[in-house]
Amino acid sequence: MSFPFPILPTLKIDDFEFYDDVVGEGNFALVRRARQRISGVDFAVKQICRSQVVRLKKELDVVMEKHALMRYDEQIQVIFYVI
């Protein structure tokens, strides 16, 4: 890639407290609103089902989406969580 990515701290799913609401869902993912326990900052956490991604041959799509979102690191706060 020709653009630099910001260095982000490693976050774990246990670092978040999830709200009950679902922001969105798709063929192989579920997006939920969560609050980071330490900072209190709200994030969108995207749970991705690896087996469905592989079965649908969408691995490259997931990588491209992650890279696109990382370009907007200050404006969009999305965490990918693969199950």
BELLIN-V569140 format. One record per helix or strand. SS is the DSSP state (~ for helix, > for strand). FROM is the first residue (numbers start at 0). LEN is the number of residues. If there is no record, write none. Layout:
ss,from,len
SS,FROM,LEN
SS,FROM,LEN
//
This chain:
ss,from,len
~,12,3
>,15,10
>,28,8
>,41,7
~,49,6
~,58,12
>,77,5
//
